[in-house]
Amino acid sequence: MTVITETHLRAEMLKGTLSNPYFISHQHRLTPAARDFLRDRGIKIEVMGSNSIQNIVQTKEWRIPVGVSNRHVHLSPHDVEVLFGKGYELTPYRPLSQPGQFAAEETVTLVGPKGILSRVRVLGPARELTQVEISRTDGFTLGIHPPVRLSGSIEGTPGITLVGKVGSITISQGVIVAKNHVHMSPDDAKEFKVKDGDRLMVQAISDRPVVFPEVVVRVNERFTLDFHIDTDEANAANLRTGDFVKVIGKNGELFRARA
């Protein structure tokens, strides 16, 4: 959860990025002083629901909440048992932004040709195939150089060794740098006028307004609106989970400036 303080709001005001209404998501919490700051300036607070962007559309600017994804592992049921014990099931630690997904209490150690990464979080529930998602910086530490891929596209990717509480496995492929993407419900896709597989151009709403020109749209009735980036991308754009990006184009074309 991101805590928004009066100091943060004053900084936004100085940068000219303080909107009215002021949009927050379910991952934000305003301090009492921050609420007073907005109220005293006549700025209305609008909470964006998980399946609707109506309030944002009314401002004639499409915004999407950010979800920063740290290094993590998805495990098959078989590999869960190898790493943690026969009949073992992952233990939910905290829910993720997408319904039914969770960060598990379990962690593993990744062992590469040149180094290791300890306490890498496992995400649940278990999936059909084991997949490891790291940043480019993590790859330098481990001594591997995985390609940028969408989740599930692991053909021809490097492998790695995973060490758990009771065992270890070495996968021959499955390590990727996750391509940035947007999760949308069908209703969200209708509002944004996009379909599964389209590419959005989005810009960070921060003091580093980095543009991400090829953000893949993934549409599913189980999805909640969320823009997923890794830690390298988040640091470059000075974004945190709960921040927003604005949509500035689609499928390689910038939107025309609104009057």
TAVENUR-V57345 format. One record per pair of residues at least 12 apart in sequence whose C-alpha atoms are under 10 Angstrom apart, sorted by sequence separation. I is the first residue (numbers start at 0). GAP is how many residues later the second one is. D is the distance in whole Angstrom. If there is no record, write none. Layout:
i-><I	I>
gap-><GAP	GAP>
d-><D	D>
//
This chain:
i-><76	89	90	91	92	106	107	108	119	133	135	144	145	158	159	183	199	200	201	214	215	228	8	76	89	90	91	92	105	106	107	119	132	134	144	145	157	158	159	182	199	200	201	214	227	89	90	91	105	106	107	119	131	133	143	157	158	159	181	198	199	200	214	226	29	47	49	74	88	89	90	105	106	132	143	156	157	158	159	198	199	200	225	226	21	47	89	104	105	106	132	143	155	156	157	158	180	181	197	198	199	225	226	20	47	88	103	104	105	155	156	157	158	181	197	198	199	211	226	19	102	103	104	105	132	141	154	155	156	157	180	181	196	197	198	225	226	27	102	103	104	131	153	154	155	156	180	196	197	198	3	17	101	102	103	130	153	154	156	195	196	197	19	20	21	22	23	24	25	101	102	103	116	130	152	153	194	195	196	197	211	1	19	20	21	22	23	24	25	83	100	101	102	109	115	116	129	130	131	151	152	153	194	195	196	1	19	20	21	22	23	24	25	82	83	100	101	114	128	130	150	152	193	194	195	209	0	1	2	3	4	5	9	18	19	20	21	22	23	24	25	82	83	99	100	114	116	127	129	150	151	193	194	195	209	0	1	2	3	4	5	8	17	18	19	20	21	22	23	24	82	99	100	113	114	115	116	128	150	152	193	201	211	0	1	2	3	4	5	6	7	8	18	19	20	79	113	114	115	131	148	149	150	151	209	210	0	1	2	3	4	5	6	9	95	111	113	114	115	131	145	147	148	149	150	207	208	209	0	1	2	3	4	5	8	9	94	95	111	112	113	114	130	131	145	146	147	148	149	150	188	207	208	209	3	4	5	8	66	92	93	94	111	112	113	114	145	146	147	148	149	188	207	208	209	3	4	5	6	66	72	91	92	110	111	112	113	131	144	145	146	147	148	149	150	188	203	206	207	208	2	3	5	71	90	91	92	110	111	112	143	144	145	146	147	148	149	180	187	188	205	206	207	4	5	22	89	90	91	109	110	111	144	145	146	147	179	185	186	187	204	205	206	22	89	90	91	180	181	182	183	184	185	186	187	203	204	205	211	20	21	72	89	90	179	180	181	182	183	184	185	186	202	203	204	205	210	212	20	71	72	88	89	178	179	180	181	182	183	184	185	187	203	209	210	211	212	213	214	215	71	88	89	138	178	179	180	181	182	183	184	185	187	188	208	210	211	212	213	214	72	88	138	178	179	180	181	182	183	184	185	187	205	208	210	212	213	20	26	138	182	183	184	185	186	204	205	212	213	19	24	25	26	131	137	182	183	184	203	204	205	212	18	22	24	26	130	135	136	182	183	184	203	204	212	23	24	129	131	132	133	134	135	181	182	183	184	202	203	204	212	22	79	119	130	131	132	133	134	135	181	182	183	201	202	203	129	130	131	132	133	134	181	182	183	201	202	203	117	118	129	130	131	132	133	181	182	200	201	202	115	116	117	118	128	129	130	131	132	180	181	182	200	201	202	70	79	115	131	132	180	181	200	201	202	49	71	72	73	74	78	79	111	112	179	180	181	199	200	201	49	70	71	72	73	74	75	76	77	78	111	112	179	180	199	200	201	70	71	72	73	74	75	76	77	110	111	178	179	199	200	69	70	71	72	73	74	75	76	77	78	79	109	110	111	177	178	179	198	199	200	69	70	71	72	73	74	75	76	77	78	109	110	177	178	198	199	200	73	74	75	76	77	108	109	110	177	197	198	199	200	201	72	73	74	75	76	107	108	109	176	179	197	198	199	200	73	74	75	107	108	109	196	197	198	199	200	73	74	75	106	107	108	191	73	74	106	107	108	193	72	73	74	106	107	192	193	72	73	105	106	109	191	71	72	73	105	108	110	71	72	107	109	70	71	72	70	71	69	70	71	68	69	70	68	69	68	149	70	26	25	82	83	84	82	83	84	85	81	82	83	84	81	82	83	84	78	80	81	82	83	79	81	82	83	78	80	81	82	97	80	81	82	96	97	79	81	78	72	78	79	78	78	137	134	135	136	137	134	135	136	133	134	135	132	133	134	135	133	134	73	72	72	70	70	68	68	67	66	65	64	63	63	63	99	98	99	97	98	97	98	96	97	96	97	96	97	61	62	96	61	51	50	51	49	50	52	53	56	49	50	51	52	56	50	51	50	53	49	52	63	65	51	52	62	61	62	63	62	62	66	67	68	65	66	67	68	69	70	64	65	66	67	68	69	70	63	64	65	66	67	68	69	63	64	65	66	67	68	69	63	64	65	66	67	68	62	66	67	68	69	67	68	67	66	67	65	50	67	68	50	51	52	66	67	68	49	50	51	65	66	67	49	50	65	66	67	48	49	64	65	66	67	48	49	64	65	66	64	65	66	63	64	65	63	64	65	62	63	64	62	63	64	61	62	63	61	62	63	61	62	60	61	62	60	61	60	16	16	16	14	14	11	11	11	10	60	59	27	28	26	27	26	27	25	26	24	23	24	23	24	22	23	22	1	1	2	0	1	0	1>
gap-><12	12	12	12	12	12	12	12	12	12	12	12	12	12	12	12	12	12	12	12	12	12	13	13	13	13	13	13	13	13	13	13	13	13	13	13	13	13	13	13	13	13	13	13	13	14	14	14	14	14	14	14	14	14	14	14	14	14	14	14	14	14	14	14	15	15	15	15	15	15	15	15	15	15	15	15	15	15	15	15	15	15	15	15	16	16	16	16	16	16	16	16	16	16	16	16	16	16	16	16	16	16	16	17	17	17	17	17	17	17	17	17	17	17	17	17	17	17	17	18	18	18	18	18	18	18	18	18	18	18	18	18	18	18	18	18	18	19	19	19	19	19	19	19	19	19	19	19	19	19	20	20	20	20	20	20	20	20	20	20	20	20	21	21	21	21	21	21	21	21	21	21	21	21	21	21	21	21	21	21	21	22	22	22	22	22	22	22	22	22	22	22	22	22	22	22	22	22	22	22	22	22	22	22	22	23	23	23	23	23	23	23	23	23	23	23	23	23	23	23	23	23	23	23	23	23	24	24	24	24	24	24	24	24	24	24	24	24	24	24	24	24	24	24	24	24	24	24	24	24	24	24	24	24	24	25	25	25	25	25	25	25	25	25	25	25	25	25	25	25	25	25	25	25	25	25	25	25	25	25	25	25	25	26	26	26	26	26	26	26	26	26	26	26	26	26	26	26	26	26	26	26	26	26	26	26	27	27	27	27	27	27	27	27	27	27	27	27	27	27	27	27	27	27	27	27	27	27	28	28	28	28	28	28	28	28	28	28	28	28	28	28	28	28	28	28	28	28	28	28	28	28	28	28	29	29	29	29	29	29	29	29	29	29	29	29	29	29	29	29	29	29	29	29	29	30	30	30	30	30	30	30	30	30	30	30	30	30	30	30	30	30	30	30	30	30	30	30	30	30	31	31	31	31	31	31	31	31	31	31	31	31	31	31	31	31	31	31	31	31	31	31	31	32	32	32	32	32	32	32	32	32	32	32	32	32	32	32	32	32	32	32	32	33	33	33	33	33	33	33	33	33	33	33	33	33	33	33	33	34	34	34	34	34	34	34	34	34	34	34	34	34	34	34	34	34	34	34	35	35	35	35	35	35	35	35	35	35	35	35	35	35	35	35	35	35	35	35	35	35	36	36	36	36	36	36	36	36	36	36	36	36	36	36	36	36	36	36	36	36	37	37	37	37	37	37	37	37	37	37	37	37	37	37	37	37	37	38	38	38	38	38	38	38	38	38	38	38	38	39	39	39	39	39	39	39	39	39	39	39	39	39	40	40	40	40	40	40	40	40	40	40	40	40	40	41	41	41	41	41	41	41	41	41	41	41	41	41	41	41	41	42	42	42	42	42	42	42	42	42	42	42	42	42	42	42	43	43	43	43	43	43	43	43	43	43	43	43	44	44	44	44	44	44	44	44	44	44	44	44	45	45	45	45	45	45	45	45	45	45	45	45	45	45	45	46	46	46	46	46	46	46	46	46	46	47	47	47	47	47	47	47	47	47	47	47	47	47	47	47	48	48	48	48	48	48	48	48	48	48	48	48	48	48	48	48	48	49	49	49	49	49	49	49	49	49	49	49	49	49	49	50	50	50	50	50	50	50	50	50	50	50	50	50	50	50	50	50	50	50	50	51	51	51	51	51	51	51	51	51	51	51	51	51	51	51	51	51	52	52	52	52	52	52	52	52	52	52	52	52	52	52	53	53	53	53	53	53	53	53	53	53	53	53	53	53	54	54	54	54	54	54	54	54	54	54	54	55	55	55	55	55	55	55	56	56	56	56	56	56	57	57	57	57	57	57	57	58	58	58	58	58	58	59	59	59	59	59	59	60	60	60	60	61	61	61	62	62	63	63	63	64	64	64	65	65	66	66	67	70	71	79	79	79	80	80	80	80	81	81	81	81	82	82	82	82	83	83	83	83	83	84	84	84	84	85	85	85	85	85	86	86	86	86	86	87	87	88	89	89	89	90	92	93	94	94	94	94	95	95	95	96	96	96	97	97	97	97	98	98	100	101	102	106	107	109	111	112	115	116	117	118	119	120	122	123	123	124	124	125	125	126	126	127	127	128	128	129	129	129	130	132	133	133	134	134	134	134	134	135	135	135	135	135	136	136	137	137	138	138	138	138	139	139	139	140	140	140	141	142	158	158	158	159	159	159	159	159	159	160	160	160	160	160	160	160	161	161	161	161	161	161	161	162	162	162	162	162	162	162	163	163	163	163	163	163	164	164	164	164	164	165	165	166	167	167	168	170	171	171	172	172	172	172	172	172	173	173	173	173	173	173	174	174	174	174	174	175	175	175	175	175	175	176	176	176	176	176	177	177	177	178	178	178	179	179	179	180	180	180	181	181	181	182	182	182	183	183	183	184	184	185	185	185	186	186	187	188	189	190	191	192	193	194	195	196	197	198	213	213	214	214	215	215	216	216	217	218	218	219	219	220	220	221	238	239	239	240	240	241	241>
d-><8	10	9	4	5	5	5	9	10	8	9	9	6	5	7	9	8	4	8	9	10	10	10	9	9	5	6	8	8	5	7	10	9	9	8	9	9	4	7	9	7	6	7	9	9	6	6	9	9	5	7	10	10	10	7	7	4	8	10	8	6	6	10	9	10	10	10	10	10	7	7	6	5	10	9	8	5	6	7	5	5	9	10	10	8	10	7	8	6	9	10	9	9	5	6	6	10	10	9	5	7	9	10	9	9	10	7	7	8	7	6	6	9	9	8	5	7	10	9	9	7	6	9	10	8	9	7	8	6	8	9	8	9	6	6	9	8	9	6	5	10	9	7	8	10	7	9	6	5	10	9	10	9	5	6	8	5	10	10	8	5	8	10	9	7	9	7	9	7	6	6	8	8	8	8	7	10	5	6	10	9	10	8	6	6	6	6	6	7	9	7	5	9	9	9	10	9	9	10	8	10	7	7	5	8	9	5	5	5	5	5	5	7	10	10	6	7	10	8	8	10	8	8	8	5	9	10	9	9	7	9	9	9	8	6	6	6	6	6	7	8	10	10	8	6	9	8	10	10	10	9	10	7	8	10	8	6	6	6	6	7	7	9	9	8	6	8	7	9	8	8	8	10	10	9	7	7	10	8	10	9	9	10	5	5	5	5	6	9	9	8	10	10	9	10	10	8	6	6	10	9	8	9	10	8	9	6	6	6	6	8	6	8	9	9	9	7	4	9	9	10	10	6	8	6	10	9	5	7	9	7	10	7	4	8	10	10	10	10	9	5	7	9	9	9	8	6	6	6	8	9	8	6	9	10	5	8	8	9	10	10	9	8	6	5	10	6	6	5	5	5	9	5	8	10	7	9	8	10	8	10	10	9	10	5	5	8	9	9	5	6	6	5	8	10	7	9	8	6	10	10	9	6	9	10	9	10	7	6	7	9	9	6	8	5	9	8	10	9	9	7	7	9	9	9	8	8	10	7	8	9	7	9	10	9	9	8	10	9	10	9	6	9	8	8	8	9	8	7	9	7	9	6	10	10	6	9	7	9	9	10	8	7	9	8	5	6	6	6	6	6	8	9	8	8	10	9	10	9	9	8	10	7	9	6	5	5	5	5	5	6	9	7	9	9	10	9	10	9	9	9	9	8	10	8	7	6	6	6	6	5	9	9	9	9	10	10	8	9	9	10	9	9	8	9	7	8	8	8	7	9	7	8	10	9	8	8	8	9	9	10	9	5	10	10	8	8	9	8	9	10	10	10	10	9	9	5	6	9	6	8	7	9	9	7	10	9	9	10	6	6	7	7	5	9	9	10	8	9	8	7	8	7	10	6	5	10	9	4	7	9	10	10	10	8	6	6	6	6	10	9	5	7	10	5	7	9	5	5	5	5	8	7	5	9	6	5	9	10	10	7	6	6	6	7	6	7	10	5	7	10	10	9	10	8	9	8	9	6	8	4	8	9	4	7	10	8	10	9	10	6	6	6	5	9	9	9	7	9	7	9	10	9	8	7	5	9	7	6	7	10	10	6	6	6	8	10	9	9	10	6	9	6	7	8	5	9	7	5	5	6	8	9	6	10	6	7	8	5	6	6	9	7	6	6	7	8	5	7	9	9	9	7	5	9	9	8	7	9	4	7	9	9	7	9	8	5	5	7	9	7	6	6	8	8	6	6	7	7	6	5	9	9	8	5	8	7	7	5	8	8	10	10	7	8	5	9	10	6	7	8	9	6	7	9	7	9	6	5	6	5	9	10	10	10	9	9	8	4	9	10	5	7	9	5	7	9	5	10	8	7	5	9	7	8	10	10	6	6	8	9	10	10	9	5	8	9	9	9	6	6	9	10	8	5	9	6	7	8	5	10	9	7	7	9	8	9	9	8	9	10	8	9	9	7	6	8	10	10	4	5	6	8	6	5	8	10	10	9	6	7	9	7	4	9	10	9	6	6	8	9	7	7	10	10	10	7	9	9	9	10	7	10	10	10	9	9	9	6	9	7	8	7	7	9	9	6	10	10	9	10	10	9	9	10	9	10	10	10	9	9	8	10	10	9	7	10	8	7	6	7	9	6	7	8	9	8	9	10	8	8	10	8	9	10	7	9	10	8	9	9	7	7	9	7	6	7	8	10	8	9	9	8	9	9	9	9	10	10	9	10	10	10	9	6	8	7	9	8	7	6	6	6	6	6	8	7	5	5	5	5	5	6	6	6	6	7	6	6	9	6	9	8	9	6	10	10	10	9	10	10	9	9	7	9	10	9	10	8	10	9	9	9	9	6	9	9	6	8	8	7	5	6	7	7	5	9	9	6	10	5	7	10	9	9	8	5	8	6	5	9	9	6	5	8	4	7	10	5	7	6	5	9	10	6	6	8	4	8	6	6	7	5	9	7	8	9	8	8	9	9	8	10	9	9	10	9	8	9	10	8	6	6	9	8	9	7	8	9	8	9	10	9	9	8	7	9	8	6	7	8>
//
